[in-house]
Amino acid sequence: MLVAQQKAKTAVDFRRPTGASESALADGGLHWRLLGMTNLTPLEGGLPILRDGRVIGAIGVSGMQSTQDAQAAAAGVAAFGA
């Protein structure tokens, strides 16, 4: 599976931006246990698409720096109208 797809799947599975997991890892401590999860891609660039509080899909972007991936994903979500 491509990294962008993994980011999108992580955003759907955890119902939050993948950057939240990346930030948790940066905090260290108990958050390091996240690395043991096989279904987690803790890199910015994955965003869930929400409609009426429900996840209806996700966007995953990869290929640049993580912060740039996140910006591109946010633009995609905005263009989608979510």
Buried (B, 14 or more C-beta within 10 A) or exposed (E): EEBBBBBBBBBBBBEBBBBBBBEBBEEEEEBEEEEEEEEBBBBBBBBBBBEEEEBEBBBBBBEEEBEEBBBBBBEBBEEEEB
